[in-house]
Amino acid sequence: MDLAAVWADVVAVFWTRLLAFVLIAAAIGVVAAGVAGLVFRAVARRRGWPARSVDRLRWPFRWLLVTIGVWIAAKASFAGVGSDLLDYKTPVDQVLNIAVIALAAWFVATVVSLLVDVALVRYRTDVADNRAARRIRTQVLVIRRVAVAAIVVVALASSLLVFPEARAAGASLLASAGVVSIIAGLAAQSTLGNVIAGMQLAFSGAIRVDDVVIANDEWGRIEEITLTYVVVHVWDDRRMVLPSTYFTTTPFENWTRTSSQLMQSVDFDLDWRVDPGAMRDEMHRILARTDLWDGRVSVLQVTDAVGGMIHVRILVTAVDAPTLFDLRCFVREEMIRWLHERQPEALPRTRVQLVEPTLGRGPDPVRRSDRDDRELFGGSKEAEARSKDFTGPVRTQRPR
């Protein structure tokens, strides 16, 4: 009997059996994933979970089940084979092990995203009083980024532990972990500072997603908060990216810290002939015919009257910063129109007095007296005497 031919037949039977087991396991995994997906989607629809987040779980769950089935089939196929075929068992097992770890990390990260989306459904930011919702949304989004980063690190560490060489090198790495951590801390000091600042911003409530702020002399809205930087959506559709440490070390204005309601002024420099009472009545008429005003404060005051003008200040309020800006522009435009039509004499003027020059000879010269009081050390005898006291020889008193 030809042993080579027999061994070839054994190898062929083994690979055929391995392929059959893999196909069966893959089919079982696909069917199980499909059934589990139908049940999970039915539960999600009943509970009102976001459909988009639920659909994202489909592919990582299917691939994970199929890979686990293939891994089990490969282990079963290598059971009871000869020593020559066992040489293939270790690399196949390592590859499938790493694939299962990677797919499990993908699946767990997707589950974390689903839980975050389900939690955020109850906290809407498109309502009037959304301060608590914006605070929770900011904290949950930062927690999700931290969780995903931790899942990736754990997956990479688990993948390295698959190889015996990596496990042996782990002991020596742990021995020098203290030195490495110090060096890494010094090298990444700014990065670690931003990470700590990002965590502080997420849980301190200094800023939240959708807050209106003035940062770096720019007015905008907080669009995104990460562990290392904050994105501010500026009013002219620019995006300003600031490090997280900016908001922990630099003063800034938060216009929606406790409430979105704001109050600001509309200022005018007018002539003294303006009638503040009539101007106040017109202000009330202007505010009464606009929905931009929230009805809280409407005040007109003469805050200054110096020189050739008086300073008139109108205080108005609105529900939020964009509405307040539009309201101020509306009040300013309507008040200017009213001043032109009803009180043109109140418009600011600059007065100049013209004086004609005197014709003929100039003024009579001033006759100086003998005593000149304009100089301390000159112009009179007494002044010259004082000068000699400072410029003449120094007199000394001789001892008797």
KATA-V737557 format. One record per residue. RES is the residue in three letters. NEAR is the number of other C-alpha atoms within 10 Angstrom. Layout:
BEGIN
{{RES/NEAR} {RES/NEAR}}
END
This chain:
BEGIN
{{MET/5} {ASP/6} {LEU/8} {ALA/9} {ALA/10} {VAL/11} {TRP/11} {ALA/11} {ASP/11} {VAL/14} {VAL/16} {ALA/12} {VAL/12} {PHE/16} {TRP/14} {THR/13} {ARG/17} {LEU/19} {LEU/16} {ALA/14} {PHE/21} {VAL/22} {LEU/16} {ILE/16} {ALA/22} {ALA/22} {ALA/15} {ILE/16} {GLY/22} {VAL/19} {VAL/15} {ALA/15} {ALA/21} {GLY/15} {VAL/11} {ALA/15} {GLY/19} {LEU/12} {VAL/11} {PHE/15} {ARG/16} {ALA/12} {VAL/12} {ALA/16} {ARG/12} {ARG/9} {ARG/10} {GLY/11} {TRP/18} {PRO/14} {ALA/12} {ARG/10} {SER/18} {VAL/21} {ASP/12} {ARG/15} {LEU/20} {ARG/19} {TRP/14} {PRO/21} {PHE/24} {ARG/21} {TRP/20} {LEU/23} {LEU/22} {VAL/25} {THR/20} {ILE/21} {GLY/21} {VAL/24} {TRP/24} {ILE/16} {ALA/21} {ALA/21} {LYS/14} {ALA/14} {SER/20} {PHE/17} {ALA/10} {GLY/9} {VAL/12} {GLY/11} {SER/9} {ASP/9} {LEU/13} {LEU/13} {ASP/10} {TYR/11} {LYS/16} {THR/10} {PRO/12} {VAL/13} {ASP/16} {GLN/15} {VAL/13} {LEU/17} {ASN/17} {ILE/19} {ALA/18} {VAL/21} {ILE/19} {ALA/20} {LEU/21} {ALA/20} {ALA/22} {TRP/20} {PHE/21} {VAL/18} {ALA/22} {THR/20} {VAL/18} {VAL/16} {SER/21} {LEU/21} {LEU/16} {VAL/17} {ASP/19} {VAL/18} {ALA/14} {LEU/17} {VAL/14} {ARG/9} {TYR/17} {ARG/15} {THR/17} {ASP/8} {VAL/9} {ALA/11} {ASP/12} {ASN/15} {ARG/22} {ALA/15} {ALA/19} {ARG/21} {ARG/21} {ILE/18} {ARG/24} {THR/22} {GLN/20} {VAL/19} {LEU/20} {VAL/19} {ILE/18} {ARG/16} {ARG/16} {VAL/14} {ALA/16} {VAL/18} {ALA/13} {ALA/14} {ILE/18} {VAL/15} {VAL/13} {VAL/14} {ALA/20} {LEU/15} {ALA/12} {SER/15} {SER/19} {LEU/15} {LEU/16} {VAL/16} {PHE/14} {PRO/10} {GLU/10} {ALA/13} {ARG/12} {ALA/11} {ALA/11} {GLY/13} {ALA/11} {SER/10} {LEU/11} {LEU/10} {ALA/10} {SER/10} {ALA/12} {GLY/11} {VAL/10} {VAL/13} {SER/11} {ILE/11} {ILE/12} {ALA/12} {GLY/14} {LEU/11} {ALA/11} {ALA/12} {GLN/12} {SER/14} {THR/17} {LEU/16} {GLY/16} {ASN/21} {VAL/19} {ILE/16} {ALA/22} {GLY/24} {MET/19} {GLN/18} {LEU/24} {ALA/25} {PHE/16} {SER/12} {GLY/15} {ALA/14} {ILE/23} {ARG/28} {VAL/24} {ASP/21} {ASP/22} {VAL/25} {VAL/23} {ILE/18} {ALA/20} {ASN/13} {ASP/9} {GLU/13} {TRP/18} {GLY/23} {ARG/24} {ILE/21} {GLU/18} {GLU/17} {ILE/25} {THR/22} {LEU/23} {THR/19} {TYR/20} {VAL/24} {VAL/19} {VAL/27} {HIS/21} {VAL/19} {TRP/12} {ASP/8} {ASP/9} {ARG/10} {ARG/16} {MET/17} {VAL/14} {LEU/16} {PRO/21} {SER/25} {THR/21} {TYR/16} {PHE/19} {THR/15} {THR/9} {THR/9} {PRO/11} {PHE/14} {GLU/14} {ASN/20} {TRP/18} {THR/19} {ARG/15} {THR/9} {SER/15} {SER/18} {GLN/16} {LEU/17} {MET/16} {GLN/17} {SER/16} {VAL/16} {ASP/17} {PHE/18} {ASP/18} {LEU/19} {ASP/19} {TRP/19} {ARG/14} {VAL/19} {ASP/12} {PRO/14} {GLY/11} {ALA/11} {MET/19} {ARG/16} {ASP/11} {GLU/17} {MET/21} {HIS/13} {ARG/11} {ILE/16} {LEU/19} {ALA/12} {ARG/9} {THR/12} {ASP/11} {LEU/20} {TRP/21} {ASP/19} {GLY/13} {ARG/11} {VAL/13} {SER/17} {VAL/13} {LEU/20} {GLN/14} {VAL/14} {THR/11} {ASP/12} {ALA/14} {VAL/8} {GLY/7} {GLY/13} {MET/20} {ILE/20} {HIS/16} {VAL/20} {ARG/18} {ILE/22} {LEU/15} {VAL/24} {THR/24} {ALA/24} {VAL/18} {ASP/19} {ALA/21} {PRO/13} {THR/17} {LEU/22} {PHE/14} {ASP/14} {LEU/23} {ARG/23} {CYS/12} {PHE/15} {VAL/19} {ARG/18} {GLU/11} {GLU/15} {MET/18} {ILE/14} {ARG/13} {TRP/15} {LEU/17} {HIS/12} {GLU/9} {ARG/11} {GLN/16} {PRO/15} {GLU/15} {ALA/18} {LEU/17} {PRO/17} {ARG/13} {THR/7} {ARG/7} {VAL/6} {GLN/4} {LEU/6} {VAL/6} {GLU/5} {PRO/6} {THR/8} {LEU/6} {GLY/6} {ARG/6} {GLY/7} {PRO/7} {ASP/6} {PRO/6} {VAL/6} {ARG/6} {ARG/7} {SER/7} {ASP/9} {ARG/11} {ASP/13} {ASP/11} {ARG/8} {GLU/10} {LEU/13} {PHE/15} {GLY/15} {GLY/14} {SER/14} {LYS/13} {GLU/12} {ALA/16} {GLU/14} {ALA/13} {ARG/13} {SER/14} {LYS/11} {ASP/11} {PHE/10} {THR/8} {GLY/9} {PRO/8} {VAL/7} {ARG/7} {THR/6} {GLN/5} {ARG/5} {PRO/4} {ARG/3}}
END
